[in-house]
Amino acid sequence: MGRPHGRAGRAALDEQAWVSPGDPGVALILAIELGGKVVGDCQLTVTSVGDRQAEVGFRLNPRFAGRGLATRAVAAVLGFGYVQLGLHRVEAVMDVRNERSWRLMERVGMRREGRIIHGSFVRGEWVDDYLYAMLDFEWNQRHPGLVEGGAL
Ligand SMILES: CC(C)(COP(=O)(O)OP(=O)(O)OC[C@H]1O[C@@H](n2cnc3c(N)ncnc32)[C@H](O)[C@@H]1OP(=O)(O)O)[C@@H](O)C(=O)NCCC(=O)NCCS
């Protein structure tokens, strides 16, 4: 993975230069670094300011899987979302076949809310996605005393 390449990668980096945490509709991207190299990232996108909703996503170079890096990055981003931004609900959607991803979701306390039939078209075939979510009070139950209201 490493640094994003090409026009899309440059556009994503340029966008991060002006994005402010909590800006709706644009991903705030947290780099996952190991030994000074970017090995993955975690994204938080506020989807509704009024409803205090967001989506979380993550990627990790598979060479660095299985060490807890992605789990800790997602947990950090969720904490930032609930505590600093005052989010009420964060959700995530992933291919049902990606067991490592949905196990990660459950490790950080996200709840499986449903299965989206043919939610994605991947390499020429329809695949189902799982929908996971967590609410601020559920986060607070796992991390007492942290949720105090926020910027949204
Ligand atoms: C899904 C993916 C992003 C993350 O999965 P992962 O590597 O299992 O996640 P983590 O980096 O958090 O590692 C978790 C593992 O480290 C272990 N671990 C070690 N120290 C840990 C710690 N301090 N905290 C949490 N977990 C820890 C966990 O027990 C777990 O091991 P297990 O699978 O044997 O139970 C990645 O593996 C993957 O598939 N990458 C390929 C492509 C990609 O980025 N896909 C994303 C699609 S949504």
The ligand as an SDF file (V2000), in Angstrom:
LIG
                    3D

 48 50  0  0  0  0  0  0  0  0999 V2000
   -9.0060   -6.6560    7.6930 C   0  0  0  0  0  0  0  0  0  0  0  0
   -7.6710   -5.9860    7.9280 C   0  0  0  0  0  0  0  0  0  0  0  0
   -7.6820   -4.5590    7.3820 C   0  0  0  0  0  0  0  0  0  0  0  0
   -7.3910   -5.9410    9.4400 C   0  0  0  0  0  0  0  0  0  0  0  0
   -7.4280   -7.2410   10.0100 O   0  0  0  0  0  0  0  0  0  0  0  0
   -6.3840   -7.7020   11.1020 P   0  0  0  0  0  0  0  0  0  0  0  0
   -5.0160   -7.6850   10.5550 O   0  0  0  0  0  0  0  0  0  0  0  0
   -6.9060   -8.9570   11.6870 O   0  0  0  0  0  0  0  0  0  0  0  0
   -6.5100   -6.5390   12.1970 O   0  0  0  0  0  0  0  0  0  0  0  0
   -5.4430   -6.0400   13.2280 P   0  0  0  0  0  0  0  0  0  0  0  0
   -4.3090   -5.3680   12.5490 O   0  0  0  0  0  0  0  0  0  0  0  0
   -6.1950   -5.2330   14.1900 O   0  0  0  0  0  0  0  0  0  0  0  0
   -4.9090   -7.3790   13.9410 O   0  0  0  0  0  0  0  0  0  0  0  0
   -5.7700   -8.1400   14.7620 C   0  0  0  0  0  0  0  0  0  0  0  0
   -5.0390   -9.3900   15.1970 C   0  0  0  0  0  0  0  0  0  0  0  0
   -3.9200   -9.0120   15.9730 O   0  0  0  0  0  0  0  0  0  0  0  0
   -4.0660   -9.5450   17.2980 C   0  0  0  0  0  0  0  0  0  0  0  0
   -3.5420   -8.5300   18.2080 N   0  0  0  0  0  0  0  0  0  0  0  0
   -2.2820   -8.5240   18.6580 C   0  0  0  0  0  0  0  0  0  0  0  0
   -2.0880   -7.4510   19.4490 N   0  0  0  0  0  0  0  0  0  0  0  0
   -3.2520   -6.7770   19.4970 C   0  0  0  0  0  0  0  0  0  0  0  0
   -3.6790   -5.5720   20.1370 C   0  0  0  0  0  0  0  0  0  0  0  0
   -2.8510   -4.8650   20.9040 N   0  0  0  0  0  0  0  0  0  0  0  0
   -4.9330   -5.1350   19.9410 N   0  0  0  0  0  0  0  0  0  0  0  0
   -5.7750   -5.8460   19.1800 C   0  0  0  0  0  0  0  0  0  0  0  0
   -5.4380   -6.9880   18.5370 N   0  0  0  0  0  0  0  0  0  0  0  0
   -4.1790   -7.4590   18.6910 C   0  0  0  0  0  0  0  0  0  0  0  0
   -5.5340   -9.8640   17.4380 C   0  0  0  0  0  0  0  0  0  0  0  0
   -5.7550  -10.8770   18.3840 O   0  0  0  0  0  0  0  0  0  0  0  0
   -5.8640  -10.3040   16.0390 C   0  0  0  0  0  0  0  0  0  0  0  0
   -5.3910  -11.6050   15.8480 O   0  0  0  0  0  0  0  0  0  0  0  0
   -6.3440  -12.8380   15.4230 P   0  0  0  0  0  0  0  0  0  0  0  0
   -6.8690  -12.4930   14.0550 O   0  0  0  0  0  0  0  0  0  0  0  0
   -5.4600  -13.9920   15.4130 O   0  0  0  0  0  0  0  0  0  0  0  0
   -7.4320  -12.8710   16.4500 O   0  0  0  0  0  0  0  0  0  0  0  0
   -6.4990   -6.6960    7.2140 C   0  0  0  0  0  0  0  0  0  0  0  0
   -6.1050   -7.8720    7.7940 O   0  0  0  0  0  0  0  0  0  0  0  0
   -6.7860   -7.0210    5.7550 C   0  0  0  0  0  0  0  0  0  0  0  0
   -7.5930   -7.8320    5.3940 O   0  0  0  0  0  0  0  0  0  0  0  0
   -6.0180   -6.3730    4.9200 N   0  0  0  0  0  0  0  0  0  0  0  0
   -6.1290   -6.6130    3.5170 C   0  0  0  0  0  0  0  0  0  0  0  0
   -6.8900   -5.5790    2.7150 C   0  0  0  0  0  0  0  0  0  0  0  0
   -7.6970   -4.5760    3.4810 C   0  0  0  0  0  0  0  0  0  0  0  0
   -7.1570   -3.5940    3.9190 O   0  0  0  0  0  0  0  0  0  0  0  0
   -9.0070   -4.7750    3.6050 N   0  0  0  0  0  0  0  0  0  0  0  0
   -9.9020   -3.8620    4.2860 C   0  0  0  0  0  0  0  0  0  0  0  0
  -11.2670   -4.0750    3.7540 C   0  0  0  0  0  0  0  0  0  0  0  0
  -12.5160   -3.3550    4.7480 S   0  0  0  0  0  0  0  0  0  0  0  0
  1  2  1  0
  2  3  1  0
  2  4  1  0
  2 36  1  0
  4  5  1  0
  5  6  1  0
  6  7  2  0
  6  8  1  0
  6  9  1  0
  9 10  1  0
 10 11  2  0
 10 12  1  0
 10 13  1  0
 13 14  1  0
 14 15  1  0
 15 16  1  0
 15 30  1  0
 16 17  1  0
 17 18  1  0
 17 28  1  0
 18 19  1  0
 18 27  1  0
 19 20  2  0
 20 21  1  0
 21 22  1  0
 21 27  2  0
 22 23  1  0
 22 24  2  0
 24 25  1  0
 25 26  2  0
 26 27  1  0
 28 29  1  0
 28 30  1  0
 30 31  1  0
 31 32  1  0
 32 33  2  0
 32 34  1  0
 32 35  1  0
 36 37  1  0
 36 38  1  0
 38 39  2  0
 38 40  1  0
 40 41  1  0
 41 42  1  0
 42 43  1  0
 43 44  2  0
 43 45  1  0
 45 46  1  0
 46 47  1  0
 47 48  1  0
M  END
$$$$
